[in-house]
């Protein structure tokens, strides 16, 4: 569907847009649901905003995840993909490859995210959650991003990967560099990626002599048993699990708590449910928070390998396609009362974790962390409230993720 020239075109990717992109996405869904635009990096890409088109694109094998199908110069300069990954030799991970390599690597890593393994990890997630709340509960105030939502998934994914406790603060610092520089100067992210790559290479060498029950040890064993997993693949897989596993969960917790603080009626219903010892509303509530203001605004890069049409628009070979999950998950053609937070929403096939063969492999762990984090905050700090004017809050720059820079709250000291 072509743009309608008489309709005012919303500005995209400004700071005002970052604070509330949903009106602009509503305009695109109606007037230009498959829209070619120039991104802040200078790359031209197609934005897909309607739910039905988004599901089609996410599952279309003609849309490759491999940046080799796009401009070599664009990727080398960090304008597509994760800055610094090429220079650090971290390209061969699940977000950058297609079948059959994707099938092989996903099969290996999926063993760490079975329902049984995630259930076994639940006590550790609760322990981390309680320890972090303990660190600020007596103070009566906190920044829920820096003091809670950020460290929780970092320590959890470090435990899962098998990073020794004495090294986890280093990983936390490097991850913080990636967060702080996302959307800003590319060099900061690239330096952090190189430091993480160097650490992972060293850790893999150390673990070969002392294998454990962690994910990195599992990747090493797979390589040693004929699965053809190279050391670069193992390092890249560990890197992307760290990278994708912490920022998404930070945003799930931060965006989720912010939405609850801005919707007191829904927050009260959830607290009452938790007080009764019920878990059902928390479970459906986390799914609704993923739909309403999810942690991933745009799905990661895809590149057309053959001519195709999305929503009646022809996409040329080589063009990048970005599926706007935030727009698709508020499509009134699929979701009733699309702009309303409804924690009890039962018909909720949101795309917050993607769709198709690239569906988020860590979704069970993200759900667990989101439920434990939000449930524990509301239970232990029942009068928690926003300690800033919403207009003063800032959202992190960047193309793919959506998350707050900080979330100051106050509460009765405990």
C-alpha positions as CSV (number, residue, x, y, z in Angstrom):
1,X,0.0,0.0,0.0
2,X,1.6,3.3,-1.0
3,X,2.0,6.2,1.4
4,X,-0.8,8.7,1.2
5,X,0.8,12.1,0.5
6,X,-2.0,14.1,2.1
7,X,-1.6,12.5,5.5
8,X,1.1,14.0,7.8
9,X,4.0,11.6,8.0
10,X,5.2,11.1,11.6
11,X,8.8,11.7,12.5
12,X,10.6,8.4,13.4
13,X,13.6,7.8,15.6
14,X,13.6,11.1,17.4
15,X,13.8,11.4,21.2
16,X,10.1,12.2,21.3
17,X,9.3,9.1,19.2
18,X,11.4,7.0,21.6
19,X,9.3,8.1,24.6
20,X,6.1,7.0,22.9
21,X,6.4,5.4,19.4
22,X,2.9,3.9,19.4
23,X,1.0,6.8,17.7
24,X,3.6,6.8,14.9
25,X,3.3,3.1,14.5
26,X,-0.5,3.4,14.4
27,X,-0.2,5.9,11.6
28,X,2.2,3.5,9.7
29,X,-0.2,0.6,10.2
30,X,-3.0,2.5,8.6
31,X,-1.2,4.5,5.9
32,X,2.1,2.7,5.1
33,X,2.1,-0.7,6.7
34,X,5.2,-1.8,4.8
35,X,7.3,1.4,4.7
36,X,10.8,2.1,3.4
37,X,12.7,4.5,5.5
38,X,16.2,5.7,6.2
39,X,17.4,4.7,9.6
40,X,19.5,6.9,11.9
41,X,22.6,4.9,10.8
42,X,21.9,5.8,7.1
43,X,20.8,2.4,6.1
44,X,17.6,2.2,4.1
45,X,15.2,-0.6,5.3
46,X,11.6,-1.7,5.2
47,X,9.5,-1.4,8.3
48,X,6.7,-4.0,8.6
49,X,4.0,-2.9,11.1
50,X,0.8,-5.0,10.7
51,X,0.4,-8.2,12.7
52,X,-0.4,-10.5,9.8
53,X,2.4,-9.2,7.7
54,X,4.8,-9.4,10.7
55,X,4.0,-13.1,11.3
56,X,4.5,-13.8,7.6
57,X,7.9,-12.0,7.4
58,X,9.2,-13.6,10.6
59,X,8.6,-17.1,9.2
60,X,9.6,-16.4,5.5
61,X,12.7,-18.4,4.6
62,X,13.4,-15.9,1.8
63,X,14.3,-13.4,4.5
64,X,17.8,-14.4,5.6
65,X,19.4,-13.6,9.0
66,X,22.9,-13.7,7.4
67,X,24.3,-10.1,6.8
68,X,26.3,-11.5,3.9
69,X,23.1,-11.0,1.9
70,X,23.3,-7.2,2.4
71,X,26.1,-4.6,2.0
72,X,29.5,-5.8,3.3
73,X,30.4,-2.2,4.0
74,X,27.3,-1.6,6.0
75,X,28.0,-4.5,8.3
76,X,31.7,-3.9,8.5
77,X,31.0,-0.4,9.7
78,X,28.5,-1.6,12.4
79,X,25.5,0.0,10.7
80,X,23.7,-3.4,10.7
81,X,23.9,-6.2,13.2
82,X,25.7,-5.9,16.6
83,X,28.6,-3.4,16.5
84,X,32.0,-5.0,16.8
85,X,30.9,-8.6,16.3
86,X,32.7,-9.0,13.0
87,X,36.0,-7.6,14.3
88,X,35.7,-9.9,17.4
89,X,35.0,-12.9,15.2
90,X,31.6,-13.5,16.8
91,X,29.5,-13.8,13.7
92,X,28.4,-17.4,13.8
93,X,25.5,-17.1,16.3
94,X,21.8,-17.8,16.1
95,X,20.9,-14.2,15.1
96,X,23.2,-14.3,12.0
97,X,22.7,-17.7,10.5
98,X,20.2,-19.7,8.5
99,X,19.5,-23.5,8.2
100,X,21.2,-25.9,8.2
101,X,23.8,-24.3,10.5
102,X,21.0,-22.6,12.5
103,X,19.2,-25.9,13.0
104,X,22.4,-27.6,14.3
105,X,23.4,-24.8,16.7
106,X,19.9,-24.2,18.0
107,X,19.5,-27.9,18.8
108,X,22.7,-27.9,20.9
109,X,21.7,-24.7,22.9
110,X,18.1,-25.7,23.3
111,X,19.1,-28.4,25.8
112,X,19.9,-25.6,28.3
113,X,16.3,-24.1,28.1
114,X,14.1,-27.2,28.5
115,X,11.2,-26.8,30.9
116,X,13.1,-29.1,33.3
117,X,16.3,-27.1,33.3
118,X,14.5,-23.8,33.7
119,X,12.5,-25.2,36.6
120,X,15.7,-26.4,38.2
121,X,17.0,-22.8,37.9
122,X,14.0,-21.2,39.5
123,X,15.4,-21.3,43.1
124,X,18.6,-19.5,41.9
125,X,16.6,-16.8,40.2
126,X,14.5,-16.3,43.3
127,X,17.7,-16.1,45.4
128,X,19.2,-13.5,43.2
129,X,15.9,-11.5,43.2
130,X,15.7,-11.5,47.0
131,X,19.4,-10.6,47.4
132,X,19.0,-7.6,45.1
133,X,15.8,-6.4,46.8
134,X,17.5,-6.8,50.2
135,X,20.2,-4.4,49.0
136,X,17.8,-1.4,48.8
137,X,14.7,-2.4,50.7
138,X,15.7,-0.6,53.9
139,X,16.5,2.6,52.1
140,X,13.0,3.4,50.9
141,X,14.1,4.3,47.4
142,X,15.9,2.7,44.5
143,X,16.6,2.9,40.8
144,X,14.9,-0.3,39.5
145,X,16.9,-0.4,36.3
146,X,20.5,0.0,37.7
147,X,19.9,-1.7,41.1
148,X,17.6,-4.5,40.1
149,X,16.5,-5.1,36.4
150,X,20.1,-4.8,35.1
151,X,22.0,-7.0,37.6
152,X,19.4,-9.8,37.9
153,X,19.6,-11.2,34.3
154,X,23.4,-10.6,34.1
155,X,24.0,-12.8,37.2
156,X,21.4,-15.3,36.0
157,X,22.9,-15.8,32.5
158,X,26.4,-15.9,34.0
159,X,25.3,-18.8,36.2
160,X,23.7,-20.6,33.3
161,X,26.8,-20.1,31.1
162,X,29.1,-21.3,33.9
163,X,31.0,-18.0,34.5
164,X,32.8,-18.3,37.9
165,X,31.4,-16.0,40.6
166,X,34.7,-14.1,40.9
167,X,34.4,-13.1,37.2
168,X,30.8,-12.1,37.1
169,X,31.3,-8.5,38.1
170,X,33.7,-8.0,35.1
171,X,30.9,-9.3,32.8
172,X,28.5,-7.0,34.4
173,X,30.8,-4.0,33.8
174,X,31.3,-4.9,30.1
175,X,27.6,-5.5,29.6
176,X,27.0,-2.1,31.2
177,X,29.3,-0.6,28.6
178,X,27.2,-2.1,25.8
179,X,24.0,-0.8,27.4
180,X,25.4,2.7,27.9
181,X,26.7,3.1,24.4
182,X,23.8,1.5,22.5
183,X,22.5,4.1,20.1
184,X,25.5,6.4,20.8
185,X,29.1,6.1,19.8
186,X,29.7,2.7,18.2
187,X,33.3,2.4,19.6
188,X,32.1,1.8,23.2
189,X,30.0,-1.2,22.2
190,X,32.8,-2.5,20.0
191,X,35.4,-2.3,22.8
192,X,33.0,-4.1,25.2
193,X,32.4,-6.8,22.6
194,X,36.1,-7.4,22.2
195,X,36.6,-7.7,26.0
196,X,33.8,-10.2,26.3
197,X,35.2,-12.1,23.3
198,X,38.6,-12.3,24.9
199,X,37.2,-13.4,28.2
200,X,35.0,-16.1,26.6
201,X,37.9,-17.5,24.6
202,X,39.9,-17.8,27.9
203,X,37.0,-19.3,29.7
204,X,36.5,-22.0,27.1
205,X,40.1,-23.0,27.3
206,X,39.9,-23.2,31.1
207,X,36.7,-25.2,31.0
208,X,38.1,-27.8,28.7
209,X,40.2,-29.0,31.7
210,X,37.3,-28.9,34.2
211,X,33.9,-29.4,32.5
212,X,30.8,-28.8,34.6
213,X,27.0,-28.9,34.1
214,X,26.9,-25.4,32.6
215,X,26.0,-24.3,29.1
216,X,29.6,-23.5,28.0
217,X,30.7,-27.0,29.1
218,X,27.8,-28.4,27.2
219,X,28.9,-26.6,24.0
220,X,32.5,-27.9,24.5
221,X,31.2,-31.5,25.0
222,X,29.1,-31.2,21.8
223,X,32.1,-30.1,19.8
224,X,34.2,-33.0,21.3
225,X,31.5,-35.5,20.3
226,X,31.3,-34.9,16.6
227,X,28.8,-32.1,16.5
228,X,31.4,-30.0,14.5
229,X,31.2,-27.0,16.9
230,X,34.2,-24.8,16.4
231,X,35.7,-22.7,19.2
232,X,34.5,-19.6,17.4
233,X,31.0,-21.0,17.2
234,X,31.1,-21.8,20.9
235,X,32.3,-18.3,21.8
236,X,29.8,-16.7,19.5
237,X,27.0,-18.7,21.0
238,X,28.0,-17.9,24.5
239,X,28.2,-14.2,23.5
240,X,24.8,-14.0,21.9
241,X,23.2,-15.7,24.9
242,X,24.8,-13.2,27.1
243,X,24.0,-10.2,24.9
244,X,20.4,-11.3,24.0
245,X,19.7,-12.8,27.4
246,X,20.3,-9.7,29.5
247,X,19.1,-6.6,27.7
248,X,15.7,-8.1,26.8
249,X,15.1,-9.1,30.4
250,X,16.2,-5.7,31.7
251,X,13.6,-4.2,29.5
252,X,10.9,-6.7,30.3
253,X,11.3,-6.0,34.1
254,X,11.8,-2.2,33.6
255,X,9.0,-1.6,31.0
256,X,6.7,-4.0,32.9
257,X,7.1,-2.3,36.3
258,X,6.7,1.1,34.6
259,X,3.5,0.0,32.9
260,X,2.1,-1.3,36.2
261,X,3.0,1.9,38.0
262,X,1.2,3.9,35.3
263,X,-1.9,1.5,35.5
264,X,-2.8,1.4,39.2
265,X,-6.0,-0.6,38.7
266,X,-4.2,-3.4,37.0
267,X,-1.4,-3.3,39.5
268,X,-3.9,-3.6,42.4
269,X,-5.6,-6.6,40.8
270,X,-2.2,-8.3,40.4
271,X,-1.2,-7.6,44.0
272,X,-4.5,-8.9,45.3
273,X,-3.9,-12.1,43.3
274,X,-0.4,-12.5,44.7
275,X,-1.7,-11.9,48.2
276,X,-4.0,-14.8,47.7
277,X,-1.1,-17.0,46.7
278,X,-2.3,-17.3,43.1
279,X,0.0,-17.3,40.1
280,X,-2.4,-17.3,37.1
281,X,-2.7,-13.5,36.8
282,X,1.1,-13.1,37.1
283,X,1.6,-15.5,34.3
284,X,-0.9,-14.0,31.9
285,X,0.2,-10.5,33.1
286,X,3.8,-11.0,32.0
287,X,2.6,-12.1,28.6
288,X,0.4,-8.9,28.4
289,X,3.4,-6.7,29.5
290,X,5.4,-8.3,26.6
291,X,2.6,-7.3,24.2
292,X,1.8,-3.9,25.7
293,X,5.3,-2.4,25.9
294,X,7.7,-5.2,25.2
295,X,11.5,-5.3,25.5
296,X,12.2,-5.7,21.8
297,X,10.8,-3.0,19.6
298,X,12.0,-4.3,16.2
299,X,13.0,-7.8,15.4
300,X,16.6,-8.3,14.4
301,X,17.8,-7.7,10.9
302,X,16.6,-9.8,8.0
303,X,17.7,-9.5,4.3
304,X,15.7,-10.5,1.2
305,X,17.5,-13.3,-0.7
306,X,14.8,-13.5,-3.4
307,X,12.1,-11.1,-4.7
308,X,9.1,-11.3,-2.4
309,X,6.0,-9.3,-1.5
310,X,4.9,-8.3,2.0
311,X,1.5,-6.7,2.5
312,X,1.3,-6.2,-1.3
313,X,4.6,-4.3,-1.4
314,X,7.5,-5.7,-3.5
315,X,10.8,-6.1,-1.6
316,X,13.9,-6.2,-3.8
317,X,16.7,-8.7,-3.3
318,X,19.3,-7.6,-0.8
319,X,17.0,-5.1,1.0
320,X,16.9,-5.1,4.8
321,X,13.5,-5.8,6.5
322,X,12.8,-4.9,10.1
323,X,9.6,-6.3,11.6
324,X,8.2,-3.8,14.1
325,X,7.1,-6.1,16.9
326,X,5.8,-3.1,19.0
327,X,3.5,-2.1,16.1
328,X,2.3,-5.6,15.3
329,X,1.5,-6.3,19.0
330,X,-0.9,-3.3,19.1
331,X,-2.6,-4.0,15.8
332,X,-6.4,-3.6,16.3
333,X,-7.0,-6.1,13.6
334,X,-5.6,-8.8,15.9
335,X,-6.0,-7.4,19.5
336,X,-9.1,-5.9,21.0
337,X,-8.6,-2.7,23.1
338,X,-5.0,-2.8,21.7
339,X,-3.8,0.2,23.7
340,X,-5.2,-1.0,27.0
341,X,-3.2,-3.0,29.5
342,X,-5.3,-6.0,30.5
343,X,-3.3,-8.5,32.6
344,X,-6.0,-11.1,32.3
345,X,-6.0,-11.0,28.5
346,X,-6.4,-14.6,27.4
347,X,-6.3,-14.3,23.6
348,X,-2.7,-13.0,23.4
349,X,-0.5,-14.5,20.7
350,X,2.0,-11.6,20.9
351,X,5.2,-11.5,18.9
352,X,7.3,-10.4,21.8
353,X,9.6,-13.4,21.5
354,X,9.3,-13.5,17.7
355,X,7.9,-16.3,15.6
356,X,9.1,-19.1,13.4
357,X,12.5,-20.8,13.6
358,X,14.1,-17.8,15.2
359,X,11.6,-17.7,18.1
360,X,13.6,-16.6,21.2
361,X,15.3,-19.7,22.6
362,X,15.6,-18.1,26.0
363,X,11.9,-17.3,26.3
364,X,11.3,-19.8,29.2
365,X,14.1,-18.2,31.2
366,X,12.9,-14.7,30.4
367,X,9.4,-15.5,31.5
368,X,10.7,-17.0,34.8
369,X,12.9,-14.0,35.5
370,X,10.0,-11.6,34.7
371,X,7.5,-13.4,36.9
372,X,9.9,-13.7,39.8
373,X,11.2,-10.1,39.6
374,X,7.8,-8.4,39.2
375,X,6.0,-10.7,41.6
376,X,8.7,-10.3,44.3
377,X,8.8,-6.5,44.0
378,X,5.0,-6.1,44.3
379,X,5.0,-8.5,47.3
380,X,7.9,-7.2,49.2
381,X,7.4,-3.5,48.4
382,X,3.6,-3.3,48.2
383,X,3.5,0.5,48.1
384,X,6.2,1.0,45.6
385,X,5.5,4.1,43.5
386,X,7.2,6.1,40.7
387,X,9.5,8.8,42.1
388,X,9.8,10.9,39.0
389,X,7.6,12.7,36.5
390,X,7.1,10.4,33.6
391,X,8.0,13.2,31.2
392,X,11.5,13.3,32.8
393,X,12.2,9.6,32.2
394,X,14.5,8.8,29.2
395,X,14.5,5.8,27.0
396,X,17.8,4.3,25.7
397,X,18.7,5.1,22.2
398,X,19.0,2.2,19.7
399,X,17.1,0.5,17.0
400,X,16.2,-3.0,18.2
401,X,15.6,-2.8,22.0
402,X,13.1,-0.6,23.9
403,X,14.0,0.2,27.5
404,X,14.2,2.9,30.1
405,X,17.6,4.4,31.2
406,X,16.4,4.5,34.8
407,X,13.3,4.0,36.8
408,X,13.4,5.8,40.2
409,X,10.9,4.5,42.8
410,X,10.2,5.1,46.4
411,X,8.4,2.9,49.0
412,X,8.1,2.4,52.8
413,X,11.5,1.1,54.0
414,X,11.4,-2.6,54.9
